[in-house]
Amino acid sequence: MSKQVYPVNQLRVFINTINDLSADILLQEALDDFNTKLYREKIEEALVERDEEKFNTYTKLLREITEDEN
C-alpha cells in the first residue's frame, strides 16, 4: 500500500527545494565575484612580471567566468 502525499507536504518540499536552489545561486555568484577580482589581480601581476604562462592561465579562467554570466 502506498503512502498518500498531501498537498501541504508537496508544497513544503517545493519551497525547500527553491530555497536550496536560491542558496546555491547566491553562493555561486559570490564565488564568481571573488574569483573575478582575484583573477584580475593575478593578470595584472603577470603583466608586471612578464609571465606569459601565468597571464594565459588567469585570462582563461576569467573568460570561463564571464562566459558563464552571458
PDB file of N, H, CA, C and O in Angstrom:
ATOM      1  N   MET A   1       0.854  -1.167   0.000  1.00  0.00           N
ATOM      2  CA  MET A   1       0.000   0.000   0.000  1.00  0.00           C
ATOM      3  C   MET A   1       0.903   1.235   0.000  1.00  0.00           C
ATOM      4  O   MET A   1       1.822   1.339   0.813  1.00  0.00           O
ATOM      5  N   SER A   2       0.639   2.158  -0.906  1.00  0.00           N
ATOM      6  H   SER A   2      -0.107   2.073  -1.566  1.00  0.00           H
ATOM      7  CA  SER A   2       1.478   3.356  -0.999  1.00  0.00           C
ATOM      8  C   SER A   2       0.953   4.455  -0.090  1.00  0.00           C
ATOM      9  O   SER A   2      -0.248   4.574   0.151  1.00  0.00           O
ATOM     10  N   LYS A   3       1.872   5.238   0.395  1.00  0.00           N
ATOM     11  H   LYS A   3       2.848   5.141   0.198  1.00  0.00           H
ATOM     12  CA  LYS A   3       1.521   6.326   1.294  1.00  0.00           C
ATOM     13  C   LYS A   3       1.060   7.526   0.472  1.00  0.00           C
ATOM     14  O   LYS A   3       1.681   7.878  -0.530  1.00  0.00           O
ATOM     15  N   GLN A   4      -0.015   8.139   0.898  1.00  0.00           N
ATOM     16  H   GLN A   4      -0.520   7.853   1.713  1.00  0.00           H
ATOM     17  CA  GLN A   4      -0.555   9.288   0.180  1.00  0.00           C
ATOM     18  C   GLN A   4       0.245  10.542   0.543  1.00  0.00           C
ATOM     19  O   GLN A   4       0.516  10.809   1.714  1.00  0.00           O
ATOM     20  N   VAL A   5       0.613  11.303  -0.491  1.00  0.00           N
ATOM     21  H   VAL A   5       0.392  11.086  -1.442  1.00  0.00           H
ATOM     22  CA  VAL A   5       1.338  12.553  -0.274  1.00  0.00           C
ATOM     23  C   VAL A   5       0.319  13.675  -0.280  1.00  0.00           C
ATOM     24  O   VAL A   5      -0.449  13.832  -1.229  1.00  0.00           O
ATOM     25  N   TYR A   6       0.322  14.433   0.764  1.00  0.00           N
ATOM     26  H   TYR A   6       0.946  14.306   1.535  1.00  0.00           H
ATOM     27  CA  TYR A   6      -0.650  15.510   0.898  1.00  0.00           C
ATOM     28  C   TYR A   6      -0.120  16.786   0.246  1.00  0.00           C
ATOM     29  O   TYR A   6       1.089  17.015   0.221  1.00  0.00           O
ATOM     30  N   PRO A   7      -1.013  17.610  -0.277  1.00  0.00           N
ATOM     31  CA  PRO A   7      -0.594  18.857  -0.938  1.00  0.00           C
ATOM     32  C   PRO A   7       0.287  19.749  -0.065  1.00  0.00           C
ATOM     33  O   PRO A   7       1.196  20.401  -0.579  1.00  0.00           O
ATOM     34  N   VAL A   8       0.039  19.790   1.230  1.00  0.00           N
ATOM     35  H   VAL A   8      -0.700  19.261   1.648  1.00  0.00           H
ATOM     36  CA  VAL A   8       0.853  20.622   2.118  1.00  0.00           C
ATOM     37  C   VAL A   8       2.293  20.121   2.133  1.00  0.00           C
ATOM     38  O   VAL A   8       3.230  20.918   2.100  1.00  0.00           O
ATOM     39  N   ASN A   9       2.469  18.810   2.182  1.00  0.00           N
ATOM     40  H   ASN A   9       1.708  18.162   2.209  1.00  0.00           H
ATOM     41  CA  ASN A   9       3.814  18.237   2.163  1.00  0.00           C
ATOM     42  C   ASN A   9       4.500  18.509   0.832  1.00  0.00           C
ATOM     43  O   ASN A   9       5.696  18.797   0.796  1.00  0.00           O
ATOM     44  N   GLN A  10       3.754  18.421  -0.255  1.00  0.00           N
ATOM     45  H   GLN A  10       2.782  18.186  -0.226  1.00  0.00           H
ATOM     46  CA  GLN A  10       4.318  18.714  -1.574  1.00  0.00           C
ATOM     47  C   GLN A  10       4.776  20.167  -1.637  1.00  0.00           C
ATOM     48  O   GLN A  10       5.848  20.465  -2.164  1.00  0.00           O
ATOM     49  N   LEU A  11       3.969  21.057  -1.102  1.00  0.00           N
ATOM     50  H   LEU A  11       3.099  20.815  -0.673  1.00  0.00           H
ATOM     51  CA  LEU A  11       4.314  22.477  -1.095  1.00  0.00           C
ATOM     52  C   LEU A  11       5.561  22.716  -0.247  1.00  0.00           C
ATOM     53  O   LEU A  11       6.434  23.494  -0.633  1.00  0.00           O
ATOM     54  N   ARG A  12       5.646  22.065   0.882  1.00  0.00           N
ATOM     55  H   ARG A  12       4.937  21.434   1.196  1.00  0.00           H
ATOM     56  CA  ARG A  12       6.808  22.209   1.765  1.00  0.00           C
ATOM     57  C   ARG A  12       8.082  21.735   1.056  1.00  0.00           C
ATOM     58  O   ARG A  12       9.119  22.394   1.130  1.00  0.00           O
ATOM     59  N   VAL A  13       7.999  20.610   0.380  1.00  0.00           N
ATOM     60  H   VAL A  13       7.157  20.075   0.319  1.00  0.00           H
ATOM     61  CA  VAL A  13       9.151  20.084  -0.362  1.00  0.00           C
ATOM     62  C   VAL A  13       9.540  21.053  -1.477  1.00  0.00           C
ATOM     63  O   VAL A  13      10.724  21.311  -1.697  1.00  0.00           O
ATOM     64  N   PHE A  14       8.545  21.582  -2.174  1.00  0.00           N
ATOM     65  H   PHE A  14       7.584  21.372  -1.996  1.00  0.00           H
ATOM     66  CA  PHE A  14       8.797  22.538  -3.253  1.00  0.00           C
ATOM     67  C   PHE A  14       9.502  23.787  -2.716  1.00  0.00           C
ATOM     68  O   PHE A  14      10.486  24.239  -3.300  1.00  0.00           O
ATOM     69  N   ILE A  15       9.012  24.336  -1.626  1.00  0.00           N
ATOM     70  H   ILE A  15       8.213  23.968  -1.151  1.00  0.00           H
ATOM     71  CA  ILE A  15       9.602  25.543  -1.033  1.00  0.00           C
ATOM     72  C   ILE A  15      11.032  25.269  -0.562  1.00  0.00           C
ATOM     73  O   ILE A  15      11.918  26.100  -0.761  1.00  0.00           O
ATOM     74  N   ASN A  16      11.257  24.129   0.049  1.00  0.00           N
ATOM     75  H   ASN A  16      10.537  23.454   0.210  1.00  0.00           H
ATOM     76  CA  ASN A  16      12.614  23.777   0.486  1.00  0.00           C
ATOM     77  C   ASN A  16      13.567  23.657  -0.701  1.00  0.00           C
ATOM     78  O   ASN A  16      14.722  24.078  -0.630  1.00  0.00           O
ATOM     79  N   THR A  17      13.073  23.081  -1.784  1.00  0.00           N
ATOM     80  H   THR A  17      12.135  22.739  -1.842  1.00  0.00           H
ATOM     81  CA  THR A  17      13.890  22.943  -2.990  1.00  0.00           C
ATOM     82  C   THR A  17      14.244  24.306  -3.566  1.00  0.00           C
ATOM     83  O   THR A  17      15.390  24.546  -3.946  1.00  0.00           O
ATOM     84  N   ILE A  18      13.262  25.199  -3.629  1.00  0.00           N
ATOM     85  H   ILE A  18      12.331  25.005  -3.320  1.00  0.00           H
ATOM     86  CA  ILE A  18      13.502  26.555  -4.132  1.00  0.00           C
ATOM     87  C   ILE A  18      14.516  27.274  -3.244  1.00  0.00           C
ATOM     88  O   ILE A  18      15.414  27.945  -3.753  1.00  0.00           O
ATOM     89  N   ASN A  19      14.386  27.145  -1.944  1.00  0.00           N
ATOM     90  H   ASN A  19      13.657  26.601  -1.530  1.00  0.00           H
ATOM     91  CA  ASN A  19      15.334  27.781  -1.020  1.00  0.00           C
ATOM     92  C   ASN A  19      16.752  27.248  -1.213  1.00  0.00           C
ATOM     93  O   ASN A  19      17.717  28.011  -1.191  1.00  0.00           O
ATOM     94  N   ASP A  20      16.871  25.931  -1.402  1.00  0.00           N
ATOM     95  H   ASP A  20      16.087  25.311  -1.420  1.00  0.00           H
ATOM     96  CA  ASP A  20      18.187  25.331  -1.635  1.00  0.00           C
ATOM     97  C   ASP A  20      18.802  25.852  -2.928  1.00  0.00           C
ATOM     98  O   ASP A  20      19.988  26.177  -2.973  1.00  0.00           O
ATOM     99  N   LEU A  21      17.987  25.930  -3.979  1.00  0.00           N
ATOM    100  H   LEU A  21      17.023  25.666  -3.942  1.00  0.00           H
ATOM    101  CA  LEU A  21      18.484  26.431  -5.261  1.00  0.00           C
ATOM    102  C   LEU A  21      18.890  27.894  -5.159  1.00  0.00           C
ATOM    103  O   LEU A  21      19.902  28.301  -5.729  1.00  0.00           O
ATOM    104  N   SER A  22      18.115  28.672  -4.446  1.00  0.00           N
ATOM    105  H   SER A  22      17.293  28.341  -3.983  1.00  0.00           H
ATOM    106  CA  SER A  22      18.445  30.089  -4.262  1.00  0.00           C
ATOM    107  C   SER A  22      19.772  30.243  -3.529  1.00  0.00           C
ATOM    108  O   SER A  22      20.594  31.085  -3.890  1.00  0.00           O
ATOM    109  N   ALA A  23      19.973  29.440  -2.513  1.00  0.00           N
ATOM    110  H   ALA A  23      19.305  28.756  -2.219  1.00  0.00           H
ATOM    111  CA  ALA A  23      21.231  29.492  -1.764  1.00  0.00           C
ATOM    112  C   ALA A  23      22.404  29.099  -2.660  1.00  0.00           C
ATOM    113  O   ALA A  23      23.467  29.718  -2.601  1.00  0.00           O
ATOM    114  N   ASP A  24      22.215  28.076  -3.484  1.00  0.00           N
ATOM    115  H   ASP A  24      21.353  27.573  -3.532  1.00  0.00           H
ATOM    116  CA  ASP A  24      23.266  27.656  -4.406  1.00  0.00           C
ATOM    117  C   ASP A  24      23.612  28.763  -5.397  1.00  0.00           C
ATOM    118  O   ASP A  24      24.786  29.007  -5.679  1.00  0.00           O
ATOM    119  N   ILE A  25      22.595  29.428  -5.919  1.00  0.00           N
ATOM    120  H   ILE A  25      21.642  29.230  -5.690  1.00  0.00           H
ATOM    121  CA  ILE A  25      22.814  30.507  -6.884  1.00  0.00           C
ATOM    122  C   ILE A  25      23.555  31.666  -6.226  1.00  0.00           C
ATOM    123  O   ILE A  25      24.497  32.207  -6.805  1.00  0.00           O
ATOM    124  N   LEU A  26      23.142  32.048  -5.031  1.00  0.00           N
ATOM    125  H   LEU A  26      22.377  31.609  -4.561  1.00  0.00           H
ATOM    126  CA  LEU A  26      23.819  33.139  -4.323  1.00  0.00           C
ATOM    127  C   LEU A  26      25.277  32.796  -4.022  1.00  0.00           C
ATOM    128  O   LEU A  26      26.163  33.640  -4.158  1.00  0.00           O
ATOM    129  N   LEU A  27      25.514  31.567  -3.619  1.00  0.00           N
ATOM    130  H   LEU A  27      24.794  30.881  -3.510  1.00  0.00           H
ATOM    131  CA  LEU A  27      26.877  31.138  -3.326  1.00  0.00           C
ATOM    132  C   LEU A  27      27.736  31.167  -4.586  1.00  0.00           C
ATOM    133  O   LEU A  27      28.877  31.627  -4.552  1.00  0.00           O
ATOM    134  N   GLN A  28      27.189  30.676  -5.695  1.00  0.00           N
ATOM    135  H   GLN A  28      26.262  30.302  -5.722  1.00  0.00           H
ATOM    136  CA  GLN A  28      27.943  30.667  -6.948  1.00  0.00           C
ATOM    137  C   GLN A  28      28.259  32.083  -7.412  1.00  0.00           C
ATOM    138  O   GLN A  28      29.362  32.347  -7.892  1.00  0.00           O
ATOM    139  N   GLU A  29      27.305  32.993  -7.273  1.00  0.00           N
ATOM    140  H   GLU A  29      26.410  32.779  -6.883  1.00  0.00           H
ATOM    141  CA  GLU A  29      27.540  34.389  -7.655  1.00  0.00           C
ATOM    142  C   GLU A  29      28.634  35.013  -6.791  1.00  0.00           C
ATOM    143  O   GLU A  29      29.478  35.753  -7.297  1.00  0.00           O
ATOM    144  N   ALA A  30      28.622  34.721  -5.508  1.00  0.00           N
ATOM    145  H   ALA A  30      27.936  34.120  -5.097  1.00  0.00           H
ATOM    146  CA  ALA A  30      29.651  35.252  -4.608  1.00  0.00           C
ATOM    147  C   ALA A  30      31.032  34.702  -4.974  1.00  0.00           C
ATOM    148  O   ALA A  30      32.018  35.440  -4.985  1.00  0.00           O
ATOM    149  N   LEU A  31      31.094  33.412  -5.270  1.00  0.00           N
ATOM    150  H   LEU A  31      30.294  32.813  -5.261  1.00  0.00           H
ATOM    151  CA  LEU A  31      32.365  32.812  -5.678  1.00  0.00           C
ATOM    152  C   LEU A  31      32.863  33.404  -6.989  1.00  0.00           C
ATOM    153  O   LEU A  31      34.056  33.667  -7.142  1.00  0.00           O
ATOM    154  N   ASP A  32      31.951  33.612  -7.932  1.00  0.00           N
ATOM    155  H   ASP A  32      30.982  33.399  -7.807  1.00  0.00           H
ATOM    156  CA  ASP A  32      32.328  34.206  -9.216  1.00  0.00           C
ATOM    157  C   ASP A  32      32.860  35.621  -9.032  1.00  0.00           C
ATOM    158  O   ASP A  32      33.849  35.995  -9.662  1.00  0.00           O
ATOM    159  N   ASP A  33      32.219  36.408  -8.180  1.00  0.00           N
ATOM    160  H   ASP A  33      31.416  36.104  -7.668  1.00  0.00           H
ATOM    161  CA  ASP A  33      32.688  37.774  -7.906  1.00  0.00           C
ATOM    162  C   ASP A  33      34.087  37.753  -7.286  1.00  0.00           C
ATOM    163  O   ASP A  33      34.972  38.506  -7.691  1.00  0.00           O
ATOM    164  N   PHE A  34      34.265  36.885  -6.306  1.00  0.00           N
ATOM    165  H   PHE A  34      33.546  36.273  -5.976  1.00  0.00           H
ATOM    166  CA  PHE A  34      35.568  36.775  -5.646  1.00  0.00           C
ATOM    167  C   PHE A  34      36.648  36.357  -6.641  1.00  0.00           C
ATOM    168  O   PHE A  34      37.723  36.955  -6.696  1.00  0.00           O
ATOM    169  N   ASN A  35      36.348  35.318  -7.429  1.00  0.00           N
ATOM    170  H   ASN A  35      35.475  34.832  -7.385  1.00  0.00           H
ATOM    171  CA  ASN A  35      37.335  34.812  -8.384  1.00  0.00           C
ATOM    172  C   ASN A  35      37.638  35.822  -9.482  1.00  0.00           C
ATOM    173  O   ASN A  35      38.779  35.914  -9.935  1.00  0.00           O
ATOM    174  N   THR A  36      36.632  36.582  -9.919  1.00  0.00           N
ATOM    175  H   THR A  36      35.705  36.507  -9.551  1.00  0.00           H
ATOM    176  CA  THR A  36      36.855  37.610 -10.936  1.00  0.00           C
ATOM    177  C   THR A  36      37.869  38.632 -10.437  1.00  0.00           C
ATOM    178  O   THR A  36      38.799  38.989 -11.159  1.00  0.00           O
ATOM    179  N   LYS A  37      37.694  39.099  -9.217  1.00  0.00           N
ATOM    180  H   LYS A  37      36.938  38.809  -8.630  1.00  0.00           H
ATOM    181  CA  LYS A  37      38.637  40.068  -8.640  1.00  0.00           C
ATOM    182  C   LYS A  37      40.031  39.452  -8.500  1.00  0.00           C
ATOM    183  O   LYS A  37      41.033  40.083  -8.834  1.00  0.00           O
ATOM    184  N   LEU A  38      40.082  38.229  -8.009  1.00  0.00           N
ATOM    185  H   LEU A  38      39.268  37.716  -7.738  1.00  0.00           H
ATOM    186  CA  LEU A  38      41.364  37.548  -7.826  1.00  0.00           C
ATOM    187  C   LEU A  38      42.083  37.363  -9.163  1.00  0.00           C
ATOM    188  O   LEU A  38      43.277  37.641  -9.273  1.00  0.00           O
ATOM    189  N   TYR A  39      41.355  36.894 -10.173  1.00  0.00           N
ATOM    190  H   TYR A  39      40.385  36.668 -10.083  1.00  0.00           H
ATOM    191  CA  TYR A  39      41.974  36.643 -11.478  1.00  0.00           C
ATOM    192  C   TYR A  39      42.458  37.936 -12.119  1.00  0.00           C
ATOM    193  O   TYR A  39      43.505  37.947 -12.765  1.00  0.00           O
ATOM    194  N   ARG A  40      41.718  39.021 -11.952  1.00  0.00           N
ATOM    195  H   ARG A  40      40.867  39.012 -11.427  1.00  0.00           H
ATOM    196  CA  ARG A  40      42.171  40.311 -12.493  1.00  0.00           C
ATOM    197  C   ARG A  40      43.466  40.760 -11.817  1.00  0.00           C
ATOM    198  O   ARG A  40      44.366  41.285 -12.473  1.00  0.00           O
ATOM    199  N   GLU A  41      43.552  40.553 -10.514  1.00  0.00           N
ATOM    200  H   GLU A  41      42.821  40.126  -9.981  1.00  0.00           H
ATOM    201  CA  GLU A  41      44.788  40.889  -9.799  1.00  0.00           C
ATOM    202  C   GLU A  41      45.955  40.036 -10.297  1.00  0.00           C
ATOM    203  O   GLU A  41      47.062  40.535 -10.500  1.00  0.00           O
ATOM    204  N   LYS A  42      45.690  38.749 -10.488  1.00  0.00           N
ATOM    205  H   LYS A  42      44.791  38.344 -10.323  1.00  0.00           H
ATOM    206  CA  LYS A  42      46.745  37.844 -10.955  1.00  0.00           C
ATOM    207  C   LYS A  42      47.174  38.192 -12.379  1.00  0.00           C
ATOM    208  O   LYS A  42      48.351  38.064 -12.718  1.00  0.00           O
ATOM    209  N   ILE A  43      46.236  38.629 -13.210  1.00  0.00           N
ATOM    210  H   ILE A  43      45.280  38.733 -12.934  1.00  0.00           H
ATOM    211  CA  ILE A  43      46.569  39.039 -14.575  1.00  0.00           C
ATOM    212  C   ILE A  43      47.465  40.274 -14.541  1.00  0.00           C
ATOM    213  O   ILE A  43      48.441  40.358 -15.287  1.00  0.00           O
ATOM    214  N   GLU A  44      47.136  41.220 -13.686  1.00  0.00           N
ATOM    215  H   GLU A  44      46.343  41.152 -13.080  1.00  0.00           H
ATOM    216  CA  GLU A  44      47.975  42.421 -13.543  1.00  0.00           C
ATOM    217  C   GLU A  44      49.378  42.050 -13.071  1.00  0.00           C
ATOM    218  O   GLU A  44      50.369  42.569 -13.585  1.00  0.00           O
ATOM    219  N   GLU A  45      49.458  41.155 -12.096  1.00  0.00           N
ATOM    220  H   GLU A  45      48.653  40.733 -11.679  1.00  0.00           H
ATOM    221  CA  GLU A  45      50.765  40.695 -11.619  1.00  0.00           C
ATOM    222  C   GLU A  45      51.559  40.051 -12.751  1.00  0.00           C
ATOM    223  O   GLU A  45      52.755  40.298 -12.904  1.00  0.00           O
ATOM    224  N   ALA A  46      50.884  39.230 -13.534  1.00  0.00           N
ATOM    225  H   ALA A  46      49.912  39.030 -13.410  1.00  0.00           H
ATOM    226  CA  ALA A  46      51.550  38.546 -14.640  1.00  0.00           C
ATOM    227  C   ALA A  46      52.078  39.544 -15.664  1.00  0.00           C
ATOM    228  O   ALA A  46      53.161  39.353 -16.218  1.00  0.00           O
ATOM    229  N   LEU A  47      51.319  40.603 -15.917  1.00  0.00           N
ATOM    230  H   LEU A  47      50.439  40.758 -15.467  1.00  0.00           H
ATOM    231  CA  LEU A  47      51.785  41.626 -16.852  1.00  0.00           C
ATOM    232  C   LEU A  47      53.025  42.338 -16.317  1.00  0.00           C
ATOM    233  O   LEU A  47      53.980  42.580 -17.056  1.00  0.00           O
ATOM    234  N   VAL A  48      53.000  42.667 -15.034  1.00  0.00           N
ATOM    235  H   VAL A  48      52.225  42.471 -14.435  1.00  0.00           H
ATOM    236  CA  VAL A  48      54.152  43.338 -14.421  1.00  0.00           C
ATOM    237  C   VAL A  48      55.374  42.421 -14.442  1.00  0.00           C
ATOM    238  O   VAL A  48      56.489  42.857 -14.727  1.00  0.00           O
ATOM    239  N   GLU A  49      55.144  41.146 -14.135  1.00  0.00           N
ATOM    240  H   GLU A  49      54.238  40.791 -13.903  1.00  0.00           H
ATOM    241  CA  GLU A  49      56.240  40.168 -14.085  1.00  0.00           C
ATOM    242  C   GLU A  49      56.620  39.644 -15.467  1.00  0.00           C
ATOM    243  O   GLU A  49      57.620  38.942 -15.619  1.00  0.00           O
ATOM    244  N   ARG A  50      55.814  39.991 -16.476  1.00  0.00           N
ATOM    245  H   ARG A  50      55.002  40.562 -16.352  1.00  0.00           H
ATOM    246  CA  ARG A  50      56.004  39.489 -17.848  1.00  0.00           C
ATOM    247  C   ARG A  50      55.995  37.959 -17.870  1.00  0.00           C
ATOM    248  O   ARG A  50      56.810  37.318 -18.533  1.00  0.00           O
ATOM    249  N   ASP A  51      55.056  37.407 -17.129  1.00  0.00           N
ATOM    250  H   ASP A  51      54.394  37.928 -16.589  1.00  0.00           H
ATOM    251  CA  ASP A  51      54.904  35.955 -17.027  1.00  0.00           C
ATOM    252  C   ASP A  51      53.750  35.530 -17.936  1.00  0.00           C
ATOM    253  O   ASP A  51      52.580  35.609 -17.561  1.00  0.00           O
ATOM    254  N   GLU A  52      54.106  35.084 -19.126  1.00  0.00           N
ATOM    255  H   GLU A  52      55.057  35.020 -19.430  1.00  0.00           H
ATOM    256  CA  GLU A  52      53.092  34.757 -20.130  1.00  0.00           C
ATOM    257  C   GLU A  52      52.223  33.572 -19.709  1.00  0.00           C
ATOM    258  O   GLU A  52      51.012  33.579 -19.930  1.00  0.00           O
ATOM    259  N   GLU A  53      52.829  32.570 -19.113  1.00  0.00           N
ATOM    260  H   GLU A  53      53.813  32.564 -18.933  1.00  0.00           H
ATOM    261  CA  GLU A  53      52.071  31.382 -18.692  1.00  0.00           C
ATOM    262  C   GLU A  53      51.022  31.742 -17.638  1.00  0.00           C
ATOM    263  O   GLU A  53      49.868  31.321 -17.726  1.00  0.00           O
ATOM    264  N   LYS A  54      51.435  32.516 -16.653  1.00  0.00           N
ATOM    265  H   LYS A  54      52.372  32.858 -16.581  1.00  0.00           H
ATOM    266  CA  LYS A  54      50.509  32.962 -15.602  1.00  0.00           C
ATOM    267  C   LYS A  54      49.398  33.819 -16.208  1.00  0.00           C
ATOM    268  O   LYS A  54      48.228  33.675 -15.853  1.00  0.00           O
ATOM    269  N   PHE A  55      49.776  34.707 -17.122  1.00  0.00           N
ATOM    270  H   PHE A  55      50.726  34.823 -17.411  1.00  0.00           H
ATOM    271  CA  PHE A  55      48.794  35.563 -17.789  1.00  0.00           C
ATOM    272  C   PHE A  55      47.759  34.719 -18.534  1.00  0.00           C
ATOM    273  O   PHE A  55      46.556  34.947 -18.407  1.00  0.00           O
ATOM    274  N   ASN A  56      48.233  33.749 -19.307  1.00  0.00           N
ATOM    275  H   ASN A  56      49.210  33.563 -19.410  1.00  0.00           H
ATOM    276  CA  ASN A  56      47.319  32.897 -20.082  1.00  0.00           C
ATOM    277  C   ASN A  56      46.408  32.077 -19.179  1.00  0.00           C
ATOM    278  O   ASN A  56      45.223  31.912 -19.472  1.00  0.00           O
ATOM    279  N   THR A  57      46.953  31.569 -18.093  1.00  0.00           N
ATOM    280  H   THR A  57      47.915  31.703 -17.855  1.00  0.00           H
ATOM    281  CA  THR A  57      46.165  30.757 -17.157  1.00  0.00           C
ATOM    282  C   THR A  57      45.011  31.554 -16.568  1.00  0.00           C
ATOM    283  O   THR A  57      43.862  31.113 -16.601  1.00  0.00           O
ATOM    284  N   TYR A  58      45.321  32.734 -16.027  1.00  0.00           N
ATOM    285  H   TYR A  58      46.254  33.093 -16.000  1.00  0.00           H
ATOM    286  CA  TYR A  58      44.278  33.521 -15.362  1.00  0.00           C
ATOM    287  C   TYR A  58      43.326  34.188 -16.353  1.00  0.00           C
ATOM    288  O   TYR A  58      42.161  34.426 -16.034  1.00  0.00           O
ATOM    289  N   THR A  59      43.820  34.489 -17.548  1.00  0.00           N
ATOM    290  H   THR A  59      44.766  34.296 -17.807  1.00  0.00           H
ATOM    291  CA  THR A  59      42.929  35.032 -18.579  1.00  0.00           C
ATOM    292  C   THR A  59      41.902  33.983 -18.987  1.00  0.00           C
ATOM    293  O   THR A  59      40.724  34.288 -19.171  1.00  0.00           O
ATOM    294  N   LYS A  60      42.364  32.748 -19.124  1.00  0.00           N
ATOM    295  H   LYS A  60      43.322  32.501 -18.974  1.00  0.00           H
ATOM    296  CA  LYS A  60      41.450  31.653 -19.477  1.00  0.00           C
ATOM    297  C   LYS A  60      40.403  31.454 -18.378  1.00  0.00           C
ATOM    298  O   LYS A  60      39.217  31.306 -18.672  1.00  0.00           O
ATOM    299  N   LEU A  61      40.835  31.449 -17.124  1.00  0.00           N
ATOM    300  H   LEU A  61      41.799  31.569 -16.886  1.00  0.00           H
ATOM    301  CA  LEU A  61      39.899  31.276 -16.009  1.00  0.00           C
ATOM    302  C   LEU A  61      38.892  32.424 -15.944  1.00  0.00           C
ATOM    303  O   LEU A  61      37.709  32.205 -15.686  1.00  0.00           O
ATOM    304  N   LEU A  62      39.365  33.642 -16.179  1.00  0.00           N
ATOM    305  H   LEU A  62      40.327  33.820 -16.388  1.00  0.00           H
ATOM    306  CA  LEU A  62      38.472  34.798 -16.168  1.00  0.00           C
ATOM    307  C   LEU A  62      37.455  34.709 -17.301  1.00  0.00           C
ATOM    308  O   LEU A  62      36.282  35.029 -17.111  1.00  0.00           O
ATOM    309  N   ARG A  63      37.901  34.275 -18.473  1.00  0.00           N
ATOM    310  H   ARG A  63      38.854  34.014 -18.627  1.00  0.00           H
ATOM    311  CA  ARG A  63      36.974  34.112 -19.606  1.00  0.00           C
ATOM    312  C   ARG A  63      35.879  33.095 -19.292  1.00  0.00           C
ATOM    313  O   ARG A  63      34.718  33.295 -19.648  1.00  0.00           O
ATOM    314  N   GLU A  64      36.253  32.009 -18.629  1.00  0.00           N
ATOM    315  H   GLU A  64      37.196  31.847 -18.340  1.00  0.00           H
ATOM    316  CA  GLU A  64      35.264  30.980 -18.281  1.00  0.00           C
ATOM    317  C   GLU A  64      34.171  31.552 -17.387  1.00  0.00           C
ATOM    318  O   GLU A  64      32.996  31.225 -17.554  1.00  0.00           O
ATOM    319  N   ILE A  65      34.552  32.399 -16.446  1.00  0.00           N
ATOM    320  H   ILE A  65      35.506  32.664 -16.311  1.00  0.00           H
ATOM    321  CA  ILE A  65      33.559  33.009 -15.554  1.00  0.00           C
ATOM    322  C   ILE A  65      32.669  33.967 -16.325  1.00  0.00           C
ATOM    323  O   ILE A  65      31.448  33.942 -16.171  1.00  0.00           O
ATOM    324  N   THR A  66      33.272  34.812 -17.156  1.00  0.00           N
ATOM    325  H   THR A  66      34.264  34.831 -17.281  1.00  0.00           H
ATOM    326  CA  THR A  66      32.477  35.818 -17.868  1.00  0.00           C
ATOM    327  C   THR A  66      31.600  35.186 -18.935  1.00  0.00           C
ATOM    328  O   THR A  66      30.529  35.714 -19.237  1.00  0.00           O
ATOM    329  N   GLU A  67      32.026  34.066 -19.515  1.00  0.00           N
ATOM    330  H   GLU A  67      32.895  33.637 -19.270  1.00  0.00           H
ATOM    331  CA  GLU A  67      31.182  33.360 -20.485  1.00  0.00           C
ATOM    332  C   GLU A  67      29.963  32.755 -19.798  1.00  0.00           C
ATOM    333  O   GLU A  67      28.875  32.727 -20.373  1.00  0.00           O
ATOM    334  N   ASP A  68      30.140  32.271 -18.575  1.00  0.00           N
ATOM    335  H   ASP A  68      31.024  32.293 -18.108  1.00  0.00           H
ATOM    336  CA  ASP A  68      29.020  31.701 -17.820  1.00  0.00           C
ATOM    337  C   ASP A  68      27.968  32.753 -17.501  1.00  0.00           C
ATOM    338  O   ASP A  68      26.780  32.442 -17.420  1.00  0.00           O
ATOM    339  N   GLU A  69      28.407  34.015 -17.319  1.00  0.00           N
ATOM    340  H   GLU A  69      29.372  34.267 -17.385  1.00  0.00           H
ATOM    341  CA  GLU A  69      27.471  35.089 -16.991  1.00  0.00           C
ATOM    342  C   GLU A  69      26.600  35.456 -18.184  1.00  0.00           C
ATOM    343  O   GLU A  69      25.479  35.935 -18.016  1.00  0.00           O
ATOM    344  N   ASN A  70      27.116  35.231 -19.391  1.00  0.00           N
ATOM    345  H   ASN A  70      28.027  34.842 -19.527  1.00  0.00           H
ATOM    346  CA  ASN A  70      26.358  35.607 -20.603  1.00  0.00           C
ATOM    347  C   ASN A  70      25.470  34.523 -21.064  1.00  0.00           C
ATOM    348  O   ASN A  70      24.770  34.682 -22.064  1.00  0.00           O
TER     349      ASN A  70
END
